[in-house]
Amino acid sequence: MTRKRVLDVGNCDLDHATLGGMLARSFDVEVMRAHTADESLDLLREQPVDLVLVNRVLDRDETEGIDLIRRIKADPELASQPVMLVTNFPEHQEAAVREGAEFGFGKRALDAPETSRRLARFLQ
């Protein structure tokens, strides 16, 4: 079985380590990292991933994560890419879903069974 690949976009070092640790404990995944929207779009065009996790506000340039989701979904080559927004705010989750993302999760819910179920759809 091929190892699944996740692209983590816009999380600070601590959050990236926490998220990566949870993913590694729960799934057989390789976690890649990007800090900006342009960097993540370049990576997605170069190599396929199974899931993109986008922080609500990207750590390096403070771009809104929803803007990156819009760019991914507007690109014919990337539109089918599964994407989730990482945020604790339900209104931002709902906005991301309206833009074509899967319903994501917040950092406070990393270890919740529901988060594992949502991720398992793409990572098992």
C-alpha atoms as one frame of an Amber mdcrd trajectory, in Angstrom:
protein
   0.000   0.000   0.000   1.292   3.457  -0.874   1.894   5.922   1.879  -0.592
   8.808   1.877   0.652  12.368   1.566  -0.634  15.444   3.367   0.317  19.044
   2.664   0.142  21.238   5.774  -0.117  24.899   4.784   0.458  27.926   6.966
   0.874  26.443  10.436   3.571  27.753  12.771   6.330  25.359  13.872   4.548
  24.285  17.066   1.198  23.672  15.377   2.874  21.885  12.459   4.666  19.563
  14.899   1.477  18.893  16.859  -0.586  18.263  13.729   2.130  16.124  12.161
   2.434  14.074  15.330  -1.293  13.388  15.440  -1.327  12.414  11.761   1.680
  10.094  12.197   0.084   8.377  15.212  -3.226   7.854  13.439  -2.292   7.204
   9.796   0.592   6.050   7.617   1.307   9.464   6.099   4.085  11.689   4.891
   3.460  15.284   5.956   4.855  17.980   3.688   4.821  21.648   4.566   4.278
  24.988   2.839   4.099  28.432   4.407   2.510  30.546   1.668  -0.244  30.171
  -0.893   2.171  30.394  -3.834   4.520  27.821  -2.306   1.627  25.417  -1.721
   0.254  25.843  -5.258   3.705  25.144  -6.707   4.025  21.994  -4.586   0.561
  20.780  -5.583   1.394  21.177  -9.266   4.677  19.265  -8.833   3.491  16.297
  -6.789   0.126  14.840  -5.896  -1.102  14.767  -2.315  -4.092  13.038  -0.779
  -5.180  15.947   1.403  -4.323  19.622   1.901  -4.765  21.079   5.389  -4.915
  24.883   5.305  -4.588  27.030   8.421  -7.204  29.763   8.781  -4.454  32.413
   8.580  -1.142  31.451   6.974   1.790  31.927   9.346   4.280  33.686   7.063
   2.237  36.230   5.144  -1.090  36.257   7.036  -3.051  35.330   3.916  -6.535
  34.069   4.732  -6.680  30.304   4.269 -10.015  30.623   2.498  -8.268  32.624
  -0.240  -5.928  29.698  -0.894  -8.892  27.310  -0.971 -10.558  29.534  -3.594
  -7.376  29.499  -5.701  -7.095  25.708  -5.504 -10.742  25.174  -6.411 -10.570
  27.711  -9.273  -7.594  25.954 -10.879  -8.805  23.267 -13.334  -5.737  21.114
 -12.582  -6.274  21.276  -8.810 -10.041  21.678  -8.409 -10.610  18.046  -7.401
  -7.937  18.235  -4.680  -9.398  17.462  -1.228  -8.799  20.412   1.098  -9.734
  21.075   4.728  -9.526  24.311   6.684  -7.914  24.053  10.112  -9.813  26.388
  12.426 -11.822  26.285  15.623 -14.377  28.769  14.232 -17.508  27.110  12.764
 -18.351  30.132  10.598 -14.977  29.823   8.852 -15.502  26.071   8.376 -18.870
  26.760   6.763 -17.344  29.410   4.473 -14.615  26.963   3.415 -17.206  24.286
   2.607 -19.100  26.810   0.470 -15.854  27.315  -1.477 -15.514  23.575  -2.127
 -13.484  22.380   0.864 -14.315  19.369   2.998 -15.519  20.182   6.515 -12.305
  20.448   8.515 -11.445  20.636  12.197  -9.931  22.928  14.787  -6.671  22.547
  16.624  -8.573  22.071  19.889 -10.239  18.999  18.313  -7.086  17.285  17.007
  -7.590  14.209  19.183 -11.381  14.053  18.824 -12.819  10.889  17.250 -14.746
  13.022  14.744 -11.490  14.549  13.473 -10.039  11.062  12.902 -13.182  10.036
  11.018 -13.011  13.100   8.771  -9.341  12.504   8.010  -9.746   8.744   7.523
 -11.882   9.343   4.415  -8.727  10.571   2.675  -5.876   8.956   4.589  -6.806
   5.297   5.096
